[in-house]
Amino acid sequence: MNFQDKSVMITGAGKGIGRDTARYLAARGAHIVAISRTRESLDSLAEEIGCDVIVADLKDPDAARAAAIEGLPCDYLVNCAGINVLQPFVDVTVEAFDLVYAVNTRAAMIVAQEFARSLIGAKKSGAIVNVSSISSLVGFEDHASYCASKGAMDGMNRVMANELGPHGIRVNCVNPIVTMTELAAEAWSDPVKAGPVLSRMPVGRFLETRDVASVIAFLLSDDAAMLSGLALPVDGGFLAK
């Protein structure tokens, strides 16, 4: 996969899957426009790969739109910004639900809108990868807000693929199972909770961020020219059992 002379906007690029995706694509020639809410994380990424950086709190819809417009034009988009608030279903607060939805789903919509408008206006083709989760398909305990936000992302992804495809823009979701990021460690560090999930994974381990980054790169690339509208599980065989 060669991304020489291509530019990729990545939200949530400061940490986790977004950061490793930025590294993976930069190593293959891409210029990265990295969006995150933490200046220190972005500055260290810029020192490492020479990317452009935009600091933005994506839960604010105006800030999300402004960040997208500032970073354009780009050839590809990876919507990777994500947040989770762990609460049992009966204790889910409106504030937590709205926050998770705002970052995980609404911000992805806003950034993708501006990205798509830019490509359509320039009459250029491109691709979007929305980083969803296996949680869109499985009701993990204490993940009501997160599961709802990722299920909504999968539904939005299908509409995006349907409407943007005629303009030459492919849109796919990647749906990883537990990936060992700081966000995941909070939810899955307890062996009692992690054990039953691992026991259903034939590969016998949770994902590393690079496992997801490589799939994202494939879905962006011309090698995936006929793939659009997918919600692609990256789950080590979890759904096979």
N, C-alpha and C positions, 0 to 999 in steps of 0.2 A: 504494500500500500504506500503510494507516493503522494504526498500532499505539498510538494514543492510549488511555491508561488500561490498557495491557497491560504486563506485566512479563516480562522475558526473562533467564533465567540463562545465562551464557556461561562455560564453562571455557576456560582458555588465553587469557583476555581481555587480558592485559597486552601482548601483542605480535602482530604478523603478522595473519593472517586473523581471529583472535578480536577483536583490538583494532579493526580496521576494521569488523567486523560490529557491534560495540558502538556505534561512531560512526554507522553507517548506520541502525541501528534507533532509536537515540536521536533522530536527526534527524527521524524519522517518528513521534515521540511516545512511544516505549517507555521504560519505566524499566528500567535494566539492573542486574542483580546480577552483578558481575564476579568471577571466581575465577581466581587465578593464584598462582604461588609467589614472585613478586618484589614486595615491598612498593612499591618505587620506581615500578615500571611502573603498578601499580594506583593509586597516589596521583596520578600525573600524568593518568591517564585520568579519575579522579574530578574533578579540577580542570577538565577539559575538558568533561565531559558530565554531571557531577553524579550519578554512579552509586553504588550501594552496593558495597563491596569486601570480599572475604574472601581472606585469605592462606592457602594450603594447598599442601602438596607432595602431588600426587595419586598419586604412586607408592606412598604409604602408604595402604592400603585404609581404615584407620580414619579417617585425615585426610580422605580423599575423601568418606566417608559423612557425617562431621561437618560438612564444608563444605556439602554438599548440603542437609542438614537445616537448617543455620543460614540458608541463603538462601531457603528456601521460606516461603510458597507463591509460585509463579510460574505464569504462563500458558503459557510456552514455554521450551524448553531447546535450547541449542546446545552439543553436545559437540565442542570444538575443541582441547583440550589435546593436544599432540603432541611427540614427541621422536624423534630418529634417531641411530643409531650406525652409521657407515659401516665395513663390514668385508667383505672377500671371503668367499664362502660357506664355504670350507674353514677360515677363521680365525674364524668367528663364535663368540663365547664365550657360555657359558650366562648369565653375568652381564649381558652386553649384551642378549641376547635377552629375558631376563626383565624387564629394565628397560624396554625399548621396549614390550613387551606390557603391562606393568603400567600405563604411562601412557596408551598409545594405545587400549587395548581394555578392560582390566579397570576402569580408572577411569570410562570412559564407561558401562560396565554399572552400576557402583555408583551413580553420580549419577543415571542414568536410572531405576533402581529406586526411589530415594527420590522423585524427581519424579513418577513414575507413581503410586506409592502415595498421594502427596498429592492428586493430581487425582482418583483413583478414590474416595478417602475423602470428598472434597468433592463428588463427583458432577459434576465439571466436565470439559469437553473441553479439548483442547490439542494441541500438536504438538512433535515432537522432530526436530532435524536433527543427524545425526552426520557430522562432517567426516572423510570417508575420503580416498581418494586414487586416482588412476589407477594407482598402484602395486599396488592390489588386483587389477589385470587385466594388468599388464605386469611382467615380471621384470627390473627395472633392476639393472645390476651394482652390487655392494657394498650392496644394499638388502635382503638376505635377511630381517633382523629386521623392518624397516619393512614390506616387502611382506606378510609373514606376519601382522603385526598388523592391517593394513588389510583383508586378505582375511577375517580373523576378524571384523572390524567389519562388513563387508558381510553376512556370514552371520548375525551376531547381529541386524543391522538387520531382516532378513526375519522372524526369529522375533518381534522386538518388534512389528513392524507387524501380524503375524498375531494375537498375543495381546492387544495393547493396543487394536487397532482397535474391538473391540466395546465398549470403554469410552469411545469418542470421542476417542482419542489417535492421531493420524497420526504415522508415523515414516518418515523418508527419510534416505538418505545423499546427500551431494554429494561427487563424486570429481574434484577438480581435478588437472590436470597441474601441472607445475612452476610454482609461484607465488613471486614474488620477495620472499621473506621472508628473515630472517637464517638460518633453518634451511636454506632451499633454496640460499642463496648458497654455503654450505659445500660442498654436493654438486655444484652446477652452474655454478660460476664459471669452470671450465676450458672454453674454446671447443671443444677437441677432443671433450670429452664432450657439451657442449650442442649442438654443430652437428648431429649426426644426428637428435636429437629435434626441433629447430627445423625441420629440412628436411622433417619429416613433418607439420608443422602448417601448413595452408593459410593461417591468419591471419598467420603469420610472426613471432610473438612469444610469449614466455611470459606467463602471467597476472600481473596486479596484484591485490593483495588485494581491492580494490573489486569486481573482476570476480566474485569468489567471494561476497563479502558480499551482493551484489544477488540472487544465486541463492538463498542461504540465506534471505533475507528473503521471497522469493517462496514458497519451500516452507513457511515458517511461516504465511504469510498465508492468508486465506479464499479468495483467488484460486486456491489449489492444493487446494481442498477434496476433490477426488477423486484426489489423488496420495498414495499410501502404499506403502511397501515398495520404493521405487526406490533404485537406486544410479546416480545421474545424473552421467555424465561431463561435466566442464567442461574441454574439452581443445583448443579451437581447431581441431577437425577431425582431431586426431591419429589417432583410431581409424578414421577414414574411409579411410586409406591402407593 
